[in-house]
């Protein structure tokens, strides 16, 4: 793919990993950060920093990539879409808010932008999309991560993360409830819900497991078309154990697919 101009919203662990990969491929990268953002100190010299969508427009990005959390989807993405930019969202758990989802889709449709949703740390979404109209579709997702990923949550429940001897079920419910309860962690559940039966029909379980050797995602689907079961064990990001290392590579693959003359759908 030829060199492109790509704007990142945020510069946390995922965005930094992605920026490195993009720069290695010869792309021009900028990041949109607040003037008081603590992330500014770790932005390399060859990544431009802009502080507003107006400044971002002067950068003239060919693609905007959100990697800053639910608040950025609510507060920044609408303005980007209204300027006609295509926006790739990693924090798609924010779309559990039905009104926000409808607003973003409407803005994109009205201003020539495009709302792109990243698969993130999960596979099998192609299968889930294919069976999404099934009459008897049941979809269940289980997230299983080691204690390091849930240290604060475990302490809040009275557990010592360093001495956990058995698994702890942190959550069971719908994908909509999961996205609201864990806005930084369950974008995978949101991706599954959007590809399949919706937020209220997708069941989610979140388990902290001291025996887990990575961030494990298990999906089961059953319909009149057949059954599917897949388990993916991702290594945690070296910079953030709550996130899977593969997420930045997933975003990179989505960017390459966006600009490629050949698309795998």
N, C-alpha and C positions, 0 to 999 in steps of 0.2 A: 504494500500500500504506500502511496506517495505521502510526503510529509504533510501534516495537517496542523491546524491551530485548534488546540483543545483547552477549554477552561474547566478547571476543577473547582467545585464549591467545597471549601474545607481543605484542611491539610493535616488530618490525623494519620493514623497508622496505615489505613487502607489507601488513602489518597497519596501518601508519600511513596508507598510501594508502587502504585500505579504510575506516578509521575516519573519515577526512576526508569520504569520499563518503557514508557512513552519517549522519554528523552534519548534512551539508548537506540530507539528506532528512528531518531531524527525529527521527531515532532516538536513543535513549539508549544510550550505549556505555560499557562498562567493559573493563578489561584485567586479565588474571591474570598477574602477574609475581612472580618471587622477590624477596625483600627486598633482595638484593644485585645485582639486575639493572642493568646499565648503561643499559638502555632507559628506565628510570624518568624520567631527566632530560628526555627529549623528549616525554613524554606531556603533552598539553595539559590545562589546568585543568578543562575540562568533560568529561574522560574519567576516570571513577573507576578507582582502582587497588586491586585485591584481591590478597592474597598466598597464599590457599589456596582450595581448592574449597569448603570450609565457608563462607568469606566470600563466595565467588561465589554460593553457594546463597541467601544473604541478599539478594543483588542480584536474584535471581529472573529469570534470563535466559530468554527464550523460544527462544533459539538460541545455541549455543556454536560459535565458529569457531576452529579451530586453525590458527595461522600461525607456529609456533615450531620446527618441525623434528621429526625422528624421535623424539628423546628425549621430547618432549611427548606424542606419540602413545602411547608406551609408559607414561609415568609419570603423566600427567594425564587423558588421555581416558577410561581405564577408570573412574575415580572419577566423572567427569561423567556417563557413561552409566549408572552404577549409581544415580544420583540421578534418572534418568528424563529427562535433558536430551537433546534432539536435538543431535548434534555434526557439524558440517561440517568435514571434514579436507582441508587443502591438501597436507600432507606424506604423500601416500598411498604413496610409495615405502616407507614403514615397513611396509606390509602385505606386502612380499616375505617377511616372517617369517610363515610359515603358522600357527604356533601363536598368534601375537599376533592375527592376523586372526580366527581362530576364537574366541579369547577375547573380543574386542571384539564380535563378532556375537552371541555367547552372552549377554554382559552386556546388550547392547541389547535382545535378545529377552526376557530374563528380567525386566527392570526398566522396560519401557515406553519406553526411549530409542530413538533411531534413529541409525544410522551413515550419514552422507551423504558421498559422495565427489565432490570437485570435479574438473571436467574440466581446469581450469587453463589452460595455454597452448595446448592442443590442440583441434582440431576433429575431425569425422568419427567421433566415438565412437558416434553413433547408428547409423551404417552397420556399424561393427564389432560392436556388440551384436546387430544384426539377423542377421549371418552367423556369430555365435559358435558355433552348433551345426553348422556345415557339416562334412561328412566330410573335405573336402580343403582346409582353410583354412590359408593361409600368410600371416603378418603380419610385416612388417619396418618398423622405425623408424630414422630417421637424424636425429641432432642435429648441427647445424652452427652454430658460434658463432665470433665474432671473438676474437683473442688476449686482449683485455681481460677476457673472461669466464673465461679459463683461465690467467691469468698465473702463479699459483703452481704449477700442474701442469706448465706448460711449463718453468719454471725447474728443477723437480725432474728433468726429463728432459734438462736441459742446453741448452735453447733460450732465446734472448732474445726475450721477447714483443714487444719494440719493433722487432725486426729480422727477424721471421719472413717468409720469402719464399715458402713453399709450405705447403700444408695438412699437418697432422699428425694421424694417426689415434690417438686416445687410448685407444679401447676398441672391442672387438668381442666380442659374446657374447650371453647371454640377458638378458631384462629382470630376472630375479632377481639375476643377477650385477651388472648395471648399477646397480640400486637399492642394493645393498650397497656397491658401490665409490664411488658418487657420491650420497650421501644428501641433499645440498643441491641437486642439479641435475637429477635424472632422474625426478622425479615424473610427468612426461609419459609416460615409458615404462611406469611402473606403472599409470597410468590406462588405457593402451592394453591392457596385459596383462589387467587385471581386466575390461575390457569385452569382451575377445576370448578368445583361446585359452589364456590363463594365462601365468604368469611364465616357465616353462621352454620354452614353445613360441613366444614372441615374440622375434624377433631384433633386436638393437640395435647401432648403430654411433655412436660419438661422435667428431666431427671438429672440430678447430680449424682455421679457414680465414681467412687474412688478407684474402681477398676478400669475406668475408661482410659484409653491411651490416645485419645484425640477427641475432636468434636464430631460426634456421630449423629447422623441424620438417617432415620428409618421411615420409609413411606410405604403404606399399603393401600392399594386401590382394588375395588371389586365392583363389577358391573355385569350386565348381560353380555358384554363383549369379551369378558375374561377377567383374569386377576393379574396383579402386578405387585411385586415386593422388591424393594431395593434398599440397601444399606450402604451409606457412604461414611467413611471415617476420615475426616480432614484433620491435618495437623493445625494446631492453633497458630495464629500469627505471632511471630517472635516479639512484636511490639505491643500486642494486645491479646491476651489469652481468651477473651470473650468472643473474639472474631476468628474465623477460619482463615488460614493463610491463602487458601484458594480464591477468596473473594476478589482480591485485586487482579488475579489472573482471569477470573470470570469477567470482570469489567473490561480488561484488555481484549479478551476474545470478542465481547460484545461490540467494542469500538471497531475492531478490525472487520467484524461482520457488517457493521453499519456502513462502512465505506467500501466494502468489497463489491465488485461487479457480479459476484456469484453469492447468493444467500442460501443458507441451509435453514429451512423453516420447520 
